[in-house]
Structure formats: C-alpha cells, structure tokens
Amino acid sequence: MNAINRSQLIDQLNWRYATKQFDPTRKISAQDWAALEEALVLTPSSIGLQPWTFLVIDDPAVRAKLLLASYGQPQVVDASHLVVFATKTNYSTDDVDAHIRQAAKVRGVTVEALEGLRTMAVRSVIEGKNETDRRNWAVNQTYIALGNLVTSAALLGIDAAPMEGFERHRYDDILGLKARGLTASVITALGYRIQSDKYATAPKVRFPRAEIVQHV
C-alpha cells in the first residue's frame, strides 16, 4: 500500500476551502475526473446500501437553469464540474434486494447465502423506520459521499465548493428527479480557484482541537 504521509494529508486539508470563485477557463482532466467518480463509487455507507445517485451536470444549458435555482451563485456555472447528490426518497425492500443481488454477483456467492444480511437490512432500514426517518437516514448517507468527494478532490489539488444554498424542489423539477424516486440533497462544484479569490488565503476559523476532540 502506498499511503500519503501525515504532513501531506494535513497540508492538503489546510489548502482546501469552500471555493467562492472558480476559473471558468480551467477544466479538470478526464483522468482526474474519472478518479473522482471512482472515489464516489467507493464511498462507504450503512450496510453498504448506497441510497443515492450522483448526477454530473455536463450540459451548460442545464447548468444555466440550475443557476437560477441556486440564488445566482456563480460556482454552479463557472466550475469545471457540478455534481448533484440525489437521495432515494423512499428506500424500499426492492432496493435492499438489488444490493443483495449485486453483493452475491461481486462476491461469487448465492443470493440465499446472504439471507442473513438481507434480513438485517430490511429490519433495520425498512421495518425499523417510518418514511420520514428512512429519508433522513438516506440523506445522512449521502453526506458521507459529499465528504469523501471533497477530501478526495483536495488530495488531487482540485478545488470544491459544497453547497446547500439552492432550491431543492426546483432542482428536482429541472432534473426530473421526482419521477425517478430521487431528490436533490446537496450539490458540489469542482474545478480550480481563480487567483483573485480572497477567501483562498483567509485563515481557517476552527475551534481548538482541545475543545472539540475529547478522549473518553
């Protein structure tokens, strides 16, 4: 295993910030973007259930529509890439079964051999939660993917701007998400900062580690 060292990790996390101004002339290479998509695929989730879809918005015309549903925040159109994290609105037994079939295929076992996992997932997520709690659970999982993408981008020297400031119902309408059983939870613009963005060099405002990290 080739791991980065501790200094590299902290340096990149200090380097990253929620980018306010992207350079619209700079694009993420196809190779780097493929790596970021794979990072999204590799995101961990509760019981491995992956209650999400990641929409990469390539069409400039669609991005222009989304800008109007994003309070005019320019990152939506100026960044190299825009990802909409869409969450399944009512995760179901059918979704669990799809995961079990994929697990059986990947691991070379029968579906019947995974019946214990299926039973646990159904009891925990389907039977053990009402629709509201199940949706909240799914959204929480989606935020794990958000963190994974932002950190992965930073490690590649790519800027990101996670954003909750958008009109979800309008995103759902523009992207046709409701008919697919999905809803937009959060978005992230990715690309390269413009050098004049004053926030790039602003000190990070964080509480001291001694105040927020507690050993029990």
Z-matrix of the N, CA and C atoms (Angstrom, degrees):
N
C 1 1.461
C 2 1.518 1 109.99
N 3 1.327 2 116.49 1 129.55
C 4 1.461 3 121.86 2 177.64
C 5 1.524 4 108.97 3 -102.26
N 6 1.315 5 116.81 4 98.20
C 7 1.466 6 121.34 5 -177.76
C 8 1.519 7 110.23 6 -98.56
N 9 1.334 8 116.17 7 148.12
C 10 1.451 9 119.47 8 171.94
C 11 1.525 10 108.02 9 -72.35
N 12 1.327 11 116.30 10 159.46
C 13 1.460 12 117.85 11 -179.25
C 14 1.529 13 110.39 12 -88.59
N 15 1.314 14 115.36 13 171.42
C 16 1.460 15 121.18 14 -174.86
C 17 1.528 16 111.96 15 -60.72
N 18 1.332 17 116.15 16 -41.34
C 19 1.465 18 119.73 17 -178.56
C 20 1.522 19 111.42 18 -64.18
N 21 1.328 20 116.48 19 -40.24
C 22 1.457 21 120.14 20 178.14
C 23 1.532 22 111.22 21 -61.31
N 24 1.319 23 115.83 22 -43.50
C 25 1.466 24 120.14 23 179.81
C 26 1.526 25 110.99 24 -59.77
N 27 1.323 26 116.56 25 -52.12
C 28 1.466 27 120.12 26 -176.72
C 29 1.520 28 111.10 27 -67.53
N 30 1.328 29 117.21 28 -37.68
C 31 1.462 30 120.09 29 178.56
C 32 1.530 31 110.83 30 -60.21
N 33 1.321 32 116.82 31 -43.96
C 34 1.464 33 119.57 32 -178.44
C 35 1.522 34 112.03 33 -70.12
N 36 1.314 35 116.88 34 -34.94
C 37 1.464 36 119.35 35 177.93
C 38 1.523 37 111.10 36 -71.29
N 39 1.331 38 116.80 37 -31.32
C 40 1.466 39 119.66 38 173.82
C 41 1.528 40 111.16 39 -72.97
N 42 1.326 41 116.62 40 -31.63
C 43 1.464 42 121.39 41 -179.12
C 44 1.525 43 111.59 42 -69.55
N 45 1.315 44 117.16 43 -37.87
C 46 1.463 45 120.82 44 -175.37
C 47 1.529 46 110.47 45 -72.21
N 48 1.303 47 115.05 46 153.24
C 49 1.462 48 122.15 47 173.64
C 50 1.516 49 106.42 48 -158.03
N 51 1.309 50 117.02 49 165.59
C 52 1.460 51 120.63 50 177.35
C 53 1.521 52 108.00 51 -73.19
N 54 1.298 53 116.77 52 97.29
C 55 1.457 54 123.06 53 -169.87
C 56 1.524 55 111.54 54 -64.39
N 57 1.305 56 115.11 55 127.81
C 58 1.462 57 120.82 56 -179.09
C 59 1.522 58 112.25 57 -93.21
N 60 1.338 59 116.70 58 -33.06
C 61 1.465 60 120.56 59 -177.91
C 62 1.525 61 109.25 60 -129.80
N 63 1.328 62 115.44 61 120.24
C 64 1.461 63 121.02 62 177.20
C 65 1.524 64 109.85 63 -100.64
N 66 1.320 65 115.25 64 149.89
C 67 1.458 66 121.86 65 173.60
C 68 1.526 67 107.87 66 -81.66
N 69 1.342 68 118.74 67 108.40
C 70 1.461 69 120.56 68 -175.97
C 71 1.527 70 113.74 69 -68.25
N 72 1.340 71 117.38 70 -11.39
C 73 1.471 72 119.98 71 -179.05
C 74 1.512 73 112.77 72 -89.70
N 75 1.328 74 117.59 73 -10.58
C 76 1.468 75 120.38 74 -177.57
C 77 1.522 76 110.52 75 -104.32
N 78 1.306 77 116.11 76 129.95
C 79 1.450 78 121.98 77 -178.23
C 80 1.530 79 110.87 78 -117.29
N 81 1.302 80 115.44 79 145.63
C 82 1.462 81 121.22 80 174.92
C 83 1.518 82 108.22 81 -70.54
N 84 1.332 83 116.83 82 134.79
C 85 1.463 84 119.69 83 -179.12
C 86 1.525 85 110.95 84 -64.77
N 87 1.318 86 115.89 85 155.52
C 88 1.464 87 120.47 86 179.66
C 89 1.519 88 111.16 87 -60.21
N 90 1.332 89 116.22 88 -36.33
C 91 1.468 90 119.62 89 -179.39
C 92 1.526 91 111.62 90 -67.73
N 93 1.338 92 116.27 91 -43.73
C 94 1.465 93 119.54 92 179.07
C 95 1.525 94 110.55 93 -67.17
N 96 1.338 95 116.47 94 -38.54
C 97 1.455 96 117.33 95 -179.92
C 98 1.521 97 111.79 96 -66.79
N 99 1.319 98 116.42 97 -38.61
C 100 1.463 99 119.64 98 177.07
C 101 1.522 100 110.65 99 -59.84
N 102 1.336 101 116.61 100 -38.26
C 103 1.464 102 120.19 101 177.96
C 104 1.527 103 110.97 102 -65.67
N 105 1.322 104 117.18 103 -39.10
C 106 1.463 105 119.88 104 179.29
C 107 1.526 106 111.18 105 -68.55
N 108 1.323 107 117.43 106 -37.82
C 109 1.464 108 119.07 107 175.87
C 110 1.528 109 110.49 108 -63.37
N 111 1.325 110 115.84 109 -39.55
C 112 1.465 111 118.55 110 178.27
C 113 1.525 112 110.70 111 -66.68
N 114 1.334 113 117.04 112 -35.14
C 115 1.462 114 120.02 113 175.39
C 116 1.524 115 110.50 114 -60.66
N 117 1.333 116 116.79 115 -40.22
C 118 1.463 117 119.90 116 176.41
C 119 1.524 118 110.67 117 -61.57
N 120 1.311 119 116.50 118 -45.11
C 121 1.468 120 120.76 119 179.52
C 122 1.525 121 110.75 120 -59.37
N 123 1.318 122 116.57 121 -35.69
C 124 1.473 123 121.40 122 -176.45
C 125 1.528 124 113.67 123 -83.35
N 126 1.313 125 117.81 124 1.70
C 127 1.457 126 121.17 125 -179.73
C 128 1.536 127 110.85 126 -59.18
N 129 1.331 128 117.97 127 133.21
C 130 1.463 129 119.88 128 175.34
C 131 1.518 130 111.41 129 -73.69
N 132 1.327 131 115.79 130 154.90
C 133 1.459 132 121.22 131 176.35
C 134 1.517 133 109.37 132 -150.75
N 135 1.318 134 115.85 133 162.11
C 136 1.458 135 121.60 134 -179.16
C 137 1.531 136 110.37 135 -58.77
N 138 1.315 137 116.87 136 122.59
C 139 1.466 138 125.26 137 -178.74
C 140 1.530 139 110.55 138 58.39
N 141 1.330 140 116.71 139 14.39
C 142 1.450 141 120.82 140 -179.52
C 143 1.508 142 114.55 141 70.53
N 144 1.329 143 119.14 142 20.78
C 145 1.459 144 121.83 143 -167.96
C 146 1.532 145 115.02 144 -80.50
N 147 1.317 146 118.56 145 -21.65
C 148 1.466 147 122.44 146 171.84
C 149 1.541 148 113.21 147 52.39
N 150 1.334 149 117.94 148 65.04
C 151 1.470 150 120.23 149 -176.01
C 152 1.527 151 112.91 150 -83.17
N 153 1.308 152 117.70 151 53.66
C 154 1.453 153 120.78 152 -171.15
C 155 1.517 154 112.71 153 -147.92
N 156 1.326 155 114.31 154 166.41
C 157 1.461 156 124.00 155 166.66
C 158 1.518 157 106.46 156 -139.17
N 159 1.318 158 117.27 157 137.95
C 160 1.465 159 121.75 158 179.01
C 161 1.530 160 108.58 159 -107.39
N 162 1.316 161 116.52 160 118.22
C 163 1.456 162 121.01 161 -179.33
C 164 1.521 163 109.48 162 -102.32
N 165 1.316 164 116.41 163 117.88
C 166 1.457 165 122.47 164 175.79
C 167 1.530 166 106.82 165 -94.07
N 168 1.313 167 116.29 166 115.62
C 169 1.466 168 121.00 167 -172.62
C 170 1.530 169 109.12 168 -90.80
N 171 1.331 170 115.82 169 98.51
C 172 1.465 171 121.73 170 -178.10
C 173 1.519 172 112.64 171 -89.29
N 174 1.317 173 118.05 172 -30.03
C 175 1.464 174 122.80 173 -173.07
C 176 1.532 175 110.53 174 -74.35
N 177 1.345 176 117.91 175 117.29
C 178 1.470 177 119.96 176 179.70
C 179 1.519 178 112.95 177 -59.04
N 180 1.326 179 117.63 178 -33.23
C 181 1.463 180 119.99 179 -179.59
C 182 1.523 181 110.94 180 -67.18
N 183 1.320 182 116.62 181 -38.03
C 184 1.465 183 120.19 182 177.04
C 185 1.520 184 109.79 183 -67.78
N 186 1.305 185 116.61 184 -40.76
C 187 1.471 186 119.91 185 178.11
C 188 1.529 187 110.87 186 -61.57
N 189 1.311 188 116.98 187 -37.89
C 190 1.464 189 120.25 188 178.59
C 191 1.521 190 110.64 189 -63.13
N 192 1.324 191 117.27 190 -38.66
C 193 1.463 192 120.65 191 176.53
C 194 1.523 193 110.46 192 -66.55
N 195 1.322 194 115.86 193 -41.08
C 196 1.462 195 119.64 194 -178.90
C 197 1.527 196 111.34 195 -67.72
N 198 1.334 197 116.86 196 -29.86
C 199 1.463 198 120.15 197 176.95
C 200 1.520 199 110.54 198 -58.17
N 201 1.324 200 116.46 199 -40.20
C 202 1.459 201 120.74 200 -179.47
C 203 1.524 202 111.56 201 -68.43
N 204 1.333 203 116.91 202 -21.20
C 205 1.460 204 121.66 203 177.74
C 206 1.527 205 111.44 204 -99.97
N 207 1.350 206 115.59 205 13.26
C 208 1.467 207 121.20 206 -177.71
C 209 1.524 208 111.35 207 -125.42
N 210 1.332 209 115.78 208 27.34
C 211 1.464 210 121.68 209 179.31
C 212 1.524 211 112.57 210 56.27
N 213 1.341 212 115.92 211 29.82
C 214 1.451 213 120.82 212 175.76
C 215 1.517 214 115.28 213 71.32
N 216 1.308 215 118.82 214 16.64
C 217 1.466 216 120.92 215 -178.71
C 218 1.535 217 109.21 216 -69.44
N 219 1.335 218 117.45 217 118.84
C 220 1.471 219 120.69 218 -170.14
C 221 1.524 220 114.57 219 -67.24
N 222 1.340 221 117.61 220 -19.12
C 223 1.462 222 118.92 221 179.77
C 224 1.526 223 111.81 222 -55.93
N 225 1.321 224 115.86 223 -30.47
C 226 1.466 225 120.72 224 -176.03
C 227 1.521 226 111.51 225 -60.78
N 228 1.326 227 117.60 226 -34.79
C 229 1.468 228 120.20 227 -178.65
C 230 1.526 229 112.95 228 -107.46
N 231 1.335 230 118.32 229 -23.70
C 232 1.461 231 120.44 230 -175.48
C 233 1.524 232 113.14 231 -84.15
N 234 1.322 233 117.42 232 -28.11
C 235 1.465 234 120.25 233 -176.76
C 236 1.522 235 110.90 234 -68.77
N 237 1.308 236 115.57 235 155.62
C 238 1.462 237 120.56 236 177.95
C 239 1.520 238 111.39 237 -59.78
N 240 1.342 239 116.82 238 -44.53
C 241 1.459 240 121.70 239 -176.94
C 242 1.527 241 109.99 240 -134.60
N 243 1.317 242 114.75 241 152.01
C 244 1.462 243 121.72 242 175.19
C 245 1.525 244 108.38 243 -131.50
N 246 1.331 245 115.31 244 127.52
C 247 1.462 246 120.83 245 179.24
C 248 1.521 247 109.08 246 -116.60
N 249 1.317 248 115.65 247 129.04
C 250 1.458 249 122.13 248 172.47
C 251 1.517 250 107.93 249 -103.20
N 252 1.320 251 116.06 250 121.24
C 253 1.463 252 121.79 251 178.31
C 254 1.525 253 107.35 252 -89.04
N 255 1.312 254 116.52 253 108.76
C 256 1.462 255 121.65 254 -177.56
C 257 1.525 256 109.80 255 -105.27
N 258 1.315 257 115.20 256 133.67
C 259 1.457 258 122.12 257 -176.82
C 260 1.523 259 110.15 258 -107.88
N 261 1.316 260 116.40 259 142.33
C 262 1.466 261 119.99 260 174.83
C 263 1.523 262 109.03 261 -66.92
N 264 1.329 263 116.07 262 131.64
C 265 1.455 264 120.17 263 -171.92
C 266 1.523 265 113.27 264 -81.06
N 267 1.292 266 118.50 265 -25.62
C 268 1.471 267 119.98 266 179.30
C 269 1.518 268 108.27 267 -147.44
N 270 1.312 269 114.53 268 76.66
C 271 1.464 270 120.98 269 -178.23
C 272 1.529 271 109.52 270 -55.44
N 273 1.323 272 116.86 271 133.35
C 274 1.459 273 120.99 272 -168.61
C 275 1.522 274 112.45 273 -127.44
N 276 1.321 275 114.79 274 175.13
C 277 1.465 276 121.18 275 175.12
C 278 1.524 277 110.60 276 -59.81
N 279 1.333 278 116.99 277 -35.27
C 280 1.467 279 119.69 278 177.48
C 281 1.523 280 111.26 279 -60.87
N 282 1.326 281 116.54 280 -36.80
C 283 1.464 282 120.09 281 177.89
C 284 1.526 283 110.95 282 -67.55
N 285 1.316 284 116.43 283 -41.05
C 286 1.466 285 120.15 284 176.12
C 287 1.524 286 109.66 285 -60.00
N 288 1.329 287 116.76 286 -45.51
C 289 1.464 288 120.70 287 -178.41
C 290 1.530 289 111.31 288 -62.83
N 291 1.329 290 116.82 289 -36.65
C 292 1.465 291 119.95 290 177.18
C 293 1.525 292 110.63 291 -62.72
N 294 1.326 293 116.11 292 -41.19
C 295 1.471 294 120.08 293 177.51
C 296 1.524 295 111.17 294 -64.53
N 297 1.322 296 116.97 295 -42.14
C 298 1.463 297 120.58 296 -179.64
C 299 1.532 298 110.52 297 -63.42
N 300 1.319 299 117.24 298 -41.86
C 301 1.472 300 120.16 299 178.27
C 302 1.528 301 111.09 300 -62.65
N 303 1.335 302 116.19 301 -41.29
C 304 1.465 303 119.22 302 178.45
C 305 1.520 304 111.16 303 -66.56
N 306 1.329 305 117.03 304 -41.32
C 307 1.469 306 120.74 305 178.32
C 308 1.524 307 110.75 306 -61.57
N 309 1.323 308 117.09 307 -42.54
C 310 1.462 309 120.84 308 178.96
C 311 1.523 310 110.77 309 -62.75
N 312 1.339 311 116.15 310 -41.78
C 313 1.458 312 120.74 311 179.46
C 314 1.528 313 111.80 312 -64.17
N 315 1.329 314 116.15 313 -47.93
C 316 1.469 315 120.82 314 -176.43
C 317 1.521 316 111.55 315 -66.82
N 318 1.331 317 117.00 316 -38.44
C 319 1.464 318 121.08 317 -174.67
C 320 1.519 319 113.84 318 -95.19
N 321 1.316 320 115.94 319 -0.18
C 322 1.453 321 119.32 320 174.86
C 323 1.517 322 114.32 321 67.70
N 324 1.332 323 116.00 322 37.59
C 325 1.462 324 120.18 323 177.83
C 326 1.527 325 108.42 324 -126.10
N 327 1.313 326 116.07 325 172.74
C 328 1.456 327 119.71 326 178.32
C 329 1.524 328 109.97 327 -83.39
N 330 1.325 329 115.09 328 157.36
C 331 1.458 330 120.63 329 174.02
C 332 1.519 331 110.15 330 -59.70
N 333 1.325 332 116.07 331 -38.30
C 334 1.467 333 120.38 332 -179.29
C 335 1.530 334 111.76 333 -62.00
N 336 1.311 335 116.82 334 -31.38
C 337 1.462 336 120.43 335 -179.92
C 338 1.529 337 111.89 336 -67.99
N 339 1.325 338 116.57 337 -18.19
C 340 1.464 339 120.96 338 -178.68
C 341 1.521 340 112.13 339 -104.90
N 342 1.332 341 116.60 340 18.50
C 343 1.459 342 120.04 341 -177.61
C 344 1.526 343 111.59 342 -61.74
N 345 1.324 344 117.65 343 -35.60
C 346 1.462 345 120.42 344 178.59
C 347 1.516 346 111.75 345 -62.77
N 348 1.336 347 116.39 346 -42.31
C 349 1.465 348 120.90 347 177.62
C 350 1.518 349 110.18 348 -64.78
N 351 1.326 350 116.53 349 -42.80
C 352 1.456 351 120.30 350 179.48
C 353 1.524 352 110.86 351 -60.72
N 354 1.316 353 116.70 352 -46.53
C 355 1.463 354 120.90 353 -178.74
C 356 1.522 355 110.64 354 -60.38
N 357 1.319 356 116.62 355 -43.56
C 358 1.464 357 120.92 356 179.70
C 359 1.528 358 111.32 357 -63.26
N 360 1.336 359 116.79 358 -42.49
C 361 1.457 360 120.56 359 -179.28
C 362 1.524 361 111.44 360 -66.40
N 363 1.326 362 116.94 361 -43.14
C 364 1.465 363 120.66 362 179.78
C 365 1.524 364 110.38 363 -63.63
N 366 1.313 365 116.63 364 -45.80
C 367 1.468 366 119.87 365 -179.80
C 368 1.518 367 111.67 366 -63.61
N 369 1.318 368 116.45 367 -40.37
C 370 1.462 369 120.43 368 -175.31
C 371 1.521 370 112.70 369 -75.22
N 372 1.319 371 116.60 370 -46.63
C 373 1.461 372 120.43 371 -170.39
C 374 1.528 373 112.95 372 -98.15
N 375 1.330 374 117.56 373 -38.08
C 376 1.461 375 120.59 374 -174.58
C 377 1.529 376 110.94 375 -91.46
N 378 1.313 377 116.37 376 -59.15
C 379 1.464 378 120.07 377 -176.80
C 380 1.522 379 112.34 378 -76.29
N 381 1.331 380 116.81 379 -28.76
C 382 1.454 381 120.53 380 -175.05
C 383 1.510 382 115.23 381 -86.99
N 384 1.343 383 117.81 382 -0.16
C 385 1.460 384 121.09 383 -178.21
C 386 1.523 385 109.50 384 -136.30
N 387 1.335 386 115.91 385 144.56
C 388 1.455 387 118.52 386 169.98
C 389 1.529 388 108.30 387 -80.88
N 390 1.323 389 116.89 388 177.82
C 391 1.462 390 119.87 389 -173.98
C 392 1.526 391 111.89 390 -61.89
N 393 1.319 392 117.15 391 -39.51
C 394 1.466 393 120.15 392 -179.64
C 395 1.519 394 111.28 393 -65.86
N 396 1.327 395 116.48 394 -46.70
C 397 1.460 396 119.97 395 179.99
C 398 1.529 397 111.24 396 -64.93
N 399 1.326 398 115.96 397 -36.11
C 400 1.459 399 120.18 398 179.15
C 401 1.530 400 110.42 399 -66.11
N 402 1.327 401 116.06 400 -39.94
C 403 1.464 402 118.96 401 177.75
C 404 1.524 403 110.38 402 -66.45
N 405 1.317 404 117.87 403 -42.29
C 406 1.467 405 120.69 404 177.49
C 407 1.520 406 111.22 405 -61.24
N 408 1.329 407 116.17 406 -40.85
C 409 1.468 408 120.60 407 176.44
C 410 1.523 409 110.43 408 -58.48
N 411 1.331 410 116.09 409 -46.02
C 412 1.459 411 120.21 410 -178.01
C 413 1.529 412 111.56 411 -64.30
N 414 1.338 413 117.11 412 -41.17
C 415 1.460 414 120.54 413 178.25
C 416 1.525 415 110.29 414 -63.04
N 417 1.328 416 117.10 415 -41.54
C 418 1.463 417 120.52 416 178.04
C 419 1.527 418 111.16 417 -59.32
N 420 1.323 419 116.99 418 -39.67
C 421 1.458 420 120.19 419 177.39
C 422 1.525 421 110.65 420 -63.26
N 423 1.329 422 116.05 421 -40.12
C 424 1.461 423 120.48 422 -178.50
C 425 1.523 424 111.69 423 -61.13
N 426 1.317 425 116.65 424 -33.78
C 427 1.461 426 119.69 425 179.21
C 428 1.529 427 112.09 426 -69.51
N 429 1.322 428 117.42 427 -23.85
C 430 1.466 429 119.07 428 172.63
C 431 1.527 430 108.80 429 -63.36
N 432 1.336 431 116.18 430 -42.48
C 433 1.469 432 120.31 431 178.28
C 434 1.518 433 111.34 432 -63.20
N 435 1.327 434 116.72 433 -39.38
C 436 1.460 435 120.45 434 177.16
C 437 1.528 436 110.78 435 -58.03
N 438 1.326 437 116.57 436 -50.84
C 439 1.466 438 119.94 437 179.93
C 440 1.515 439 112.09 438 -60.55
N 441 1.322 440 116.17 439 -39.22
C 442 1.456 441 120.12 440 -179.98
C 443 1.523 442 111.07 441 -63.81
N 444 1.334 443 116.89 442 -42.52
C 445 1.461 444 120.03 443 -179.56
C 446 1.523 445 111.58 444 -67.03
N 447 1.324 446 116.81 445 -44.15
C 448 1.466 447 119.93 446 -178.02
C 449 1.527 448 110.64 447 -62.92
N 450 1.331 449 116.79 448 -43.44
C 451 1.463 450 120.14 449 179.57
C 452 1.526 451 111.17 450 -67.79
N 453 1.317 452 116.49 451 -42.93
C 454 1.471 453 120.03 452 179.18
C 455 1.521 454 110.48 453 -60.60
N 456 1.327 455 116.46 454 -41.81
C 457 1.464 456 119.97 455 178.35
C 458 1.526 457 110.73 456 -61.60
N 459 1.329 458 116.68 457 -44.42
C 460 1.463 459 119.89 458 179.94
C 461 1.520 460 111.83 459 -59.49
N 462 1.323 461 116.00 460 -38.89
C 463 1.467 462 119.65 461 -179.65
C 464 1.526 463 111.72 462 -66.48
N 465 1.335 464 116.68 463 -23.16
C 466 1.472 465 121.11 464 176.72
C 467 1.527 466 112.01 465 -94.81
N 468 1.339 467 117.37 466 3.01
C 469 1.452 468 120.10 467 -179.01
C 470 1.520 469 112.83 468 74.67
N 471 1.336 470 116.15 469 28.81
C 472 1.457 471 122.26 470 179.81
C 473 1.521 472 109.15 471 -111.02
N 474 1.312 473 116.46 472 133.73
C 475 1.458 474 121.39 473 -177.93
C 476 1.521 475 111.34 474 -80.86
N 477 1.331 476 115.42 475 153.85
C 478 1.458 477 121.04 476 179.40
C 479 1.526 478 109.88 477 -145.63
N 480 1.318 479 114.49 478 151.41
C 481 1.463 480 121.22 479 176.16
C 482 1.520 481 108.61 480 -133.61
N 483 1.342 482 117.54 481 94.44
C 484 1.469 483 119.50 482 174.19
C 485 1.527 484 108.89 483 -67.97
N 486 1.328 485 117.10 484 137.73
C 487 1.459 486 119.79 485 -173.09
C 488 1.519 487 110.68 486 -139.85
N 489 1.340 488 115.12 487 130.01
C 490 1.453 489 121.56 488 170.29
C 491 1.527 490 111.65 489 -107.86
N 492 1.310 491 116.34 490 -5.62
C 493 1.455 492 121.41 491 -177.24
C 494 1.516 493 112.31 492 -81.71
N 495 1.311 494 116.54 493 74.06
C 496 1.460 495 121.40 494 176.14
C 497 1.519 496 108.28 495 -153.13
N 498 1.328 497 116.21 496 163.25
C 499 1.457 498 121.94 497 -178.88
C 500 1.526 499 109.10 498 -91.22
N 501 1.317 500 114.57 499 104.16
C 502 1.459 501 119.28 500 -171.68
C 503 1.524 502 113.10 501 -60.76
N 504 1.328 503 116.40 502 -42.20
C 505 1.460 504 118.19 503 -177.62
C 506 1.520 505 111.58 504 -64.70
N 507 1.330 506 117.10 505 -32.72
C 508 1.463 507 119.94 506 177.95
C 509 1.526 508 110.97 507 -73.04
N 510 1.321 509 116.95 508 -38.45
C 511 1.470 510 119.60 509 173.45
C 512 1.529 511 109.87 510 -59.35
N 513 1.330 512 115.46 511 -45.19
C 514 1.468 513 119.15 512 -179.72
C 515 1.523 514 110.67 513 -59.51
N 516 1.315 515 116.88 514 -40.37
C 517 1.462 516 120.84 515 179.86
C 518 1.529 517 111.37 516 -68.18
N 519 1.310 518 116.43 517 -48.26
C 520 1.470 519 120.82 518 -177.13
C 521 1.525 520 111.15 519 -61.95
N 522 1.322 521 117.11 520 -39.21
C 523 1.463 522 121.73 521 -175.80
C 524 1.525 523 113.28 522 -94.65
N 525 1.325 524 117.00 523 -0.11
C 526 1.459 525 120.14 524 179.29
C 527 1.517 526 113.44 525 63.32
N 528 1.317 527 116.30 526 38.54
C 529 1.468 528 120.06 527 -173.04
C 530 1.525 529 113.42 528 -78.38
N 531 1.319 530 116.93 529 -35.68
C 532 1.463 531 119.54 530 -175.32
C 533 1.519 532 111.26 531 -58.55
N 534 1.321 533 117.09 532 -41.87
C 535 1.467 534 120.90 533 -179.58
C 536 1.515 535 112.22 534 -65.32
N 537 1.324 536 116.43 535 -19.02
C 538 1.465 537 121.36 536 179.48
C 539 1.524 538 112.06 537 -97.98
N 540 1.328 539 116.58 538 5.35
C 541 1.452 540 119.77 539 -178.87
C 542 1.512 541 113.49 540 71.68
N 543 1.338 542 116.09 541 31.22
C 544 1.454 543 121.87 542 -176.78
C 545 1.521 544 110.38 543 -127.80
N 546 1.329 545 115.42 544 160.98
C 547 1.455 546 121.46 545 171.18
C 548 1.518 547 109.08 546 -144.74
N 549 1.329 548 116.96 547 145.26
C 550 1.459 549 121.44 548 179.35
C 551 1.526 550 109.65 549 -72.26
N 552 1.320 551 116.83 550 126.63
C 553 1.469 552 121.63 551 -179.03
C 554 1.516 553 112.73 552 -103.01
N 555 1.336 554 116.54 553 -41.87
C 556 1.461 555 121.51 554 -177.20
C 557 1.522 556 106.41 555 -160.38
N 558 1.319 557 117.28 556 158.57
C 559 1.454 558 120.57 557 178.16
C 560 1.524 559 109.23 558 -129.70
N 561 1.328 560 115.32 559 159.94
C 562 1.458 561 120.25 560 176.90
C 563 1.519 562 109.21 561 -142.51
N 564 1.319 563 116.04 562 127.02
C 565 1.460 564 121.97 563 172.17
C 566 1.526 565 107.39 564 -95.54
N 567 1.329 566 116.32 565 141.47
C 568 1.464 567 120.82 566 -178.39
C 569 1.521 568 110.35 567 -136.59
N 570 1.318 569 115.26 568 144.96
C 571 1.460 570 120.61 569 179.56
C 572 1.513 571 109.76 570 168.33
N 573 1.319 572 115.87 571 -133.61
C 574 1.465 573 120.87 572 -177.19
C 575 1.526 574 110.18 573 -134.23
N 576 1.304 575 115.72 574 132.80
C 577 1.463 576 121.92 575 -178.22
C 578 1.520 577 111.87 576 -62.46
N 579 1.298 578 115.36 577 148.88
C 580 1.457 579 120.15 578 171.14
C 581 1.526 580 107.42 579 -85.33
N 582 1.302 581 116.67 580 141.92
C 583 1.461 582 120.40 581 -171.38
C 584 1.522 583 113.61 582 -63.81
N 585 1.315 584 116.83 583 -22.85
C 586 1.466 585 119.65 584 -177.96
C 587 1.528 586 113.10 585 -84.75
N 588 1.324 587 117.96 586 -1.00
C 589 1.466 588 120.27 587 179.75
C 590 1.527 589 109.09 588 -69.12
N 591 1.312 590 115.67 589 110.06
C 592 1.469 591 120.17 590 -174.73
C 593 1.522 592 112.68 591 -65.14
N 594 1.330 593 116.82 592 -23.02
C 595 1.457 594 119.70 593 -177.31
C 596 1.532 595 112.42 594 -74.63
N 597 1.326 596 116.61 595 -14.32
C 598 1.466 597 119.77 596 -178.16
C 599 1.522 598 112.18 597 -63.18
N 600 1.320 599 116.68 598 -32.24
C 601 1.470 600 120.63 599 -177.24
C 602 1.525 601 112.80 600 -109.58
N 603 1.305 602 117.02 601 4.77
C 604 1.476 603 119.35 602 178.91
C 605 1.528 604 109.66 603 -69.36
N 606 1.322 605 117.94 604 139.10
C 607 1.472 606 119.81 605 178.95
C 608 1.527 607 110.96 606 -61.22
N 609 1.319 608 115.90 607 142.74
C 610 1.466 609 120.17 608 176.68
C 611 1.530 610 109.21 609 -71.15
N 612 1.307 611 116.08 610 136.60
C 613 1.467 612 121.33 611 177.75
C 614 1.518 613 107.77 612 -100.22
N 615 1.313 614 115.65 613 104.81
C 616 1.455 615 121.55 614 -179.25
C 617 1.535 616 108.50 615 -135.26
N 618 1.318 617 116.94 616 146.36
C 619 1.452 618 119.93 617 171.64
C 620 1.518 619 108.99 618 -69.36
N 621 1.330 620 117.47 619 150.31
C 622 1.458 621 119.92 620 179.55
C 623 1.531 622 111.48 621 -57.86
N 624 1.319 623 115.33 622 144.57
C 625 1.460 624 120.22 623 -179.41
C 626 1.520 625 111.49 624 -55.31
N 627 1.330 626 117.20 625 -37.34
C 628 1.461 627 121.24 626 -178.37
C 629 1.520 628 111.95 627 -62.25
N 630 1.344 629 116.73 628 -23.71
C 631 1.465 630 119.89 629 -179.01
C 632 1.521 631 112.98 630 -87.94
N 633 1.328 632 117.25 631 -27.46
C 634 1.469 633 118.11 632 -173.20
C 635 1.525 634 114.29 633 -114.42
N 636 1.314 635 117.82 634 -9.99
C 637 1.461 636 121.19 635 174.64
C 638 1.518 637 107.99 636 -109.55
N 639 1.299 638 116.76 637 116.32
C 640 1.463 639 121.24 638 -177.19
C 641 1.523 640 110.35 639 -120.27
N 642 1.299 641 115.91 640 133.35
C 643 1.463 642 121.81 641 175.89
C 644 1.506 643 109.07 642 -99.18
N 645 1.301 644 117.00 643 127.27
C 646 1.463 645 121.78 644 -176.60
C 647 1.528 646 108.88 645 -112.30
